Amino acid sequence: MTLNDTREDARCPYCIQDDKFRAMNVLSNGRLICGNCGHIVFPNDSAFKCPCLKCVEINFSPKIRRLRGAKDRPRNNSKPIPSRPASNTFPITRLRAALHATRIFLATLLARRE
């Protein structure tokens, strides 16, 4: 199986279509994007973190953070984490803004593709 075969068969881990995971769109630079939820994958960039809503929810999930272990926990000698604004809607607002930006980005890419 070549790298191109892998890209052609790439599927979104979050979206289901016809009892299968939904196929992702392949761009000319090798980036893979789900047309439904906006999940983004850079096959050659392991440091990239997808900004889609579902990935962000998983990254902030206390259960997942516990399962990942010590690599996500701050060290004793690390700087204290700054306090968040008093508003309880701050994380939701930020997630909605990220989702909106992702949708605009996808619409622009799809418009260029046509």
PyMOL commands that set and color helices and strands:
alter all, ss='L'
color gray80, all
select helices_A, chain A and resi 3-8+53-59+62-72+90-113
alter helices_A, ss='H'
color red, helices_A
select strands_A, chain A and resi 11-17+20-23+25-26+32-33+40-41
alter strands_A, ss='S'
color yellow, strands_A
deselect
rebuild
show_as cartoon
